[in-house]
């Protein structure tokens, strides 16, 4: 496939590949790994930052919005329910030069977010969505504002076409659509046809597709089948930061996908843990934070459940080194290493505020109190 590019305001993204914000995952160390494999190409977005926590300068949140000097453009994803708080957060980002691009989260399906009316629940309230987008775009000035969303709450409450039209009218620069409803969480198969319909509905701005991109071939196929302008990669890169190198190669027309040996994977694991330790300024905390990645990195390899358990309770780099050295590091890339990773939960009842579905336009009762006070989701 010939090289293509994506325009996000003044920022040209080549190839048109974006790292999806994932809570607890896409922190500065993981973004660094992905950028290294991509040769600095693509767009890498921070994990979700809540607007209330940002405005109140929560210490954890201020750490999460730290960008490495090599990250350009700097992309922050914000979560908010109250237009006033969202506006304050955006103006703070602009006034203090904290980022070059702002993405708004209207896609998160987890209960602690939807029960407040946020994430994938929010676009159902059309007027509230419009108010938030208006505040954000106005406050952002020359900074581009994008949004990420899902198809809707469930099959009976589909919102993405209305939300897309509102976004265009309010000056949003680009839209990313995850082809699932909130009720689906991460189960089933992503509806790429919905991505195609959104692109047809809002030809004025770029539309990015998200969902079930496990390989570079999947990304190319999504763009070909849907006509979307770029792809957003989430769970497909868990334990696979080299996927971004594969994506660059695929869009630039050459190169086979990476098939690292376990020795090469172990080296990436070690670097990931070390970067986390440096970022947190605490080796033990860094290695503990790394534990969640062990199963993703070792998927498909002959490691054994007992060794995986031991790797997942390490608390120092020396301990991690010793365990990695015990592995059969000469193993070639196994056939079982490809395919889905991360959460795969199926249909669930979406937790919503009382009466949320009564009126898609009335947003009475939604206030700053609905904001989450901590980041992540």
N, C-alpha and C positions, 0 to 999 in steps of 0.2 A: 504493500500500500504506500502511495506517495505521501510525503510529509505534509501534514496539515497543521494549522494553528488555530488558536482560540483567542478571541479578544475580550478581555475583562476590563472595561474602561480603557485606561492608558496602557494596561499590561498585556503584552503578547505572550501567550502560553504555548510553547512548542515543545513536544507534541501536546495535543489537547487532552491532557491527563491530569486529574486532580486527586489528591489523597483526601479521602473522606474524613471528616472529624469523627473521632471515636473516643469516648470518655475513658480516661485512664490508659489510653494507648498512644494517641498521636501527640504526645508531649515532645519537647525539643529533642531528646535523644533519638526517638524513633523517627522523627522527621529528618534528622541528620543522616541516619542510616539509609533511608529511602532516597534522599537527595544524592548521597554518595554513589549509589548504584545507578541512578539516572544520569549522572554527570551534571547534576544541577538543573536538569530540564524538568518541566512540569510545574504544578502548583501544589503546595503542601499547607494544609489548613490546620490551625490549632484545634485542640479538643474544645468541646463546648464550654463557653464562659457565660455565667449568668450575669445579667446586667446589674442586678441589685448588688451582687458581690463585688463587681467591678467598681461601681459608683461608691461603695462603702470602703473600697480599698482593702478588702479581705486579703490577709497575708498570703494564703495559699493561691488565691486568684492572681495576685500580682506576680507570683512565681510562674504560673501557667502562661501568662502573656509575654514572658521573656522570649525573645527571638535571638538566635545566633546571628552574628554579624554577617554571615554568608547567606542568610535567608532573605531573598528578594524575589518577588514582593512578600512582605509580611502579611499573612492572612489570619484574621481572627474570626471565629464563629461565635456569635452571641445568641443567647436564649433569653427571651423576655416575654412577658404577658401584658405588662402595663406600658402603654405608649409613652408616657412621660418619663418613666425610668429608662426605657430603651433610648429615647432621645438624649437623656443625660449621658448615658454610657457612650453613645456614638460621638457626642460633642467632646467628651473627655478623651476619646481615642484621637480625634482630630487635633484638639488643642495641645495635647501632650505628645503628638507624633508617635503613637503606640503601634500603628499598623498602616498598611498601604491599601488594604482591601478588607471589607466587612461582609461576612456571610451571616444570614439570619436563619436560625434553626426552627423549622416548622415540620420536622420529620421524626423527631424522637418519639418512640412508642412506649417507653417505659412508664409504669404506673405513677411513679413519684412526679413525673412531668405532666402526664395527661390529666391526672386528677386535679391539677391546678389550672387546667384549661390551656396548657402550653404544648409545645411540640406539635405532634401530628393532630392534636385535637383542635388547635387554634384556627386553622383555615376555615373550619365550618362556620365560624362567626365572621362573616364577610366584612362587616363594618369595622370590627376590631382589627382584622388583618390589614385593612386599608389604613387605619389610623396608625398602626405600628410602622408600616412601610413608609407612610408619609413623613412621620417623625424621623425615621432613620435616614431616608434619602435627603431630606432637608438638612438635617444635622451633619450629614457626611460631607456636604459641599462637593469638592472635586474627587473624593474617594468613591470608588465604585461600591455599590451595595448589591449583593446577590442573595438568593434564598434557596434553601433546600427543603423539599417537602415530599410527602407521600401522596398516593392516589386519593386518600380520604380516610375517614374513621373506619368504615367497613363497607361492604358492598352496597348497603342501603344508603350510605351517606358519602358519596363520592364528591370531592371538592376540587380536584386539581385543575380542571379547565377554568372554573370561575376564578380560582386563586391566580392562575397564570395571567388571565386578562387583567385582574386588579393589579398585579405586579407590573405589567407593562404600563398601565395607566399612571402608576405612581412613580415611575422612573427607575425601576429595578433594572440592573445591567444584564443579569443572566439568571436562569432558573435551572436547578438540578432536581430531577424527579426520580425518586426511588419507586420502582414499579410494584409496590405492595401497599396494602392498607395498613393502618395501625393494628387492626385486629389480627392480621397475618403475622405480625412481628417479623421474624426472619424465616418463617416456614414457607413451604410450597415453592412455587416458581415465580420469579419476578415477571410482571406483565410488560414486556418490551413494546407491545402494541400501544400501550398507554403513552409511552415516551414518544412514539411516532405521532399519535394524535395531538399531544401537547405541542410538538414542533410545528404541526400544521396549523394549530390554533394561534400560536404566538410567533409568527415568522419574523417579527421585528427585532427580537433579541435572541442570543444563543440559548439553546436548551441542551443540558447535559443529562446523560442517562446514568442510572445507578441501579445495581441489583444483579447478582449472579455473574459478576466478572471475576472468574477464577484464573484466567490466563490472558496473555496478550491477544491470542486468537479470539477470545470472547469479546474483548474490547473492540477489535476491528470489525467483528461480525455485528456487534450492537450498532455501531455507527453506520454500517452498510445497510442493515435491515430497518433502522428507525429513521435515518436521516438526521440524527442528533449531531450537535456540533462538538461534542466532547464527552468524556466518560469520567465518572467519579468512582474510585476504587476504595472499597472498605474492607470487608472481611477477607477478600482475596489476597491481601498482602500480610495477613497475620502470620507471623513466623516465616514470611517470604518477602522481606524488603527488596530482594533482587528482582521482584516482579516489575519494578519500575525500570530496571535496565532492559527487561524483556519488552516492555511497552515502547520504550524509545526505539529499540531495534525494529519492532514491528511497524511502527509508524514511519520510520525512516527507510524502510524497504529492504532490510537485510538482517541476518543473524538468527541463529537458532535460540530457543529459550534456554535459560540457565538450567543446568542439571548438576548441581553441586554434590560432591561427595559428603559423607557425614563429617569428615575432617574439615571441609570448608564451611559447612553449616555450624560446626562447633566453634570455629573462629569468629563467625558472625555473632553467635550467642554470647561469647566472651566479650566481644566489643560492645554489644548492646548493654550487657550488665555493667560494664565499666563506664559507659556514657551515663547511665542512670545514676551510678554512684557519684560521678563528678557533678552531675546536675543537681542532685539532692544534697551534695556536700556531706554525704554520710554513706560509707561503703555498705554497712548493714542494711540500711533502708533501701539503697539502690538495688542490692541483690534480692532483697525480699520483694521489691516491686517487679523485678524481672521474672519471678517465679511463674506468673500467669502465662508467660510466653513459652515455657518449656514444652508443653504438649503440642503447640503449634509448630515449633521448630522441628521436633522429632517425629512428627506424624509420618507414618509409613516405614520408618527405619526400624531395624531389629534392635530395639533398645531394651524392651522388657518393662513390664508394669512396675516391678520393684525399683529399677533404676530411675524410671520417671518419677516415682514417689520421692526417691532420695534427692534427685535434682530439684524437685519442687519444694524442698524444705531447706535448701542451702541458705546461708546467711553471711557468707564472705566470698570474695573472689578466689581466695586460695582453696576453699572448699569446692567451689564450682570447678576450678582448674583440675583438682584431683579426680573428681567424678567424671569429667569429660575425658580425662586421660584413660579411664577404665573402659571406654566404649571401643567398639570395633570401628575405628575411624576410617578404615579403607572401604567401607560400604559405598557402593554406587547409588545414585539416585533411584529410589524404588518406585515402581508403578503406582503403589498406593499412596504416594506422597501428594498427588495432585487432587484437585476437587475441593468441595466445600470445607470450610473451617469456621470456627466461631459459633455463635448462637444459631440454632436451627429450630427454635420453638415454633410451633404451629399456631393455629387460630386460638385467640383468647378474647375474652370479653374486655373491652377497653374501659378502663376506669376513668370516669368523667365527673366533673362537678355536677351537683344536683340540678336537673332541669336544663342541662347544656344543650340537648337536642331539641328543646321545645321550639326555638325560633332561631333560624340561621343568621338573623340580622341583629337581633337584640343582644347587646353585650352588657346589660346592666348587671352590677354585682361583681364585675371583674375590676380589680384595682391593684394597687402596688402590693397589697397583702398577698396576692397570688404569686408574687415573685419568689423563686427559690433563693435562699440566702447563701448557698454554697455552689461551687462550680462542679461540673461533671454531670453525667446523666446517662 
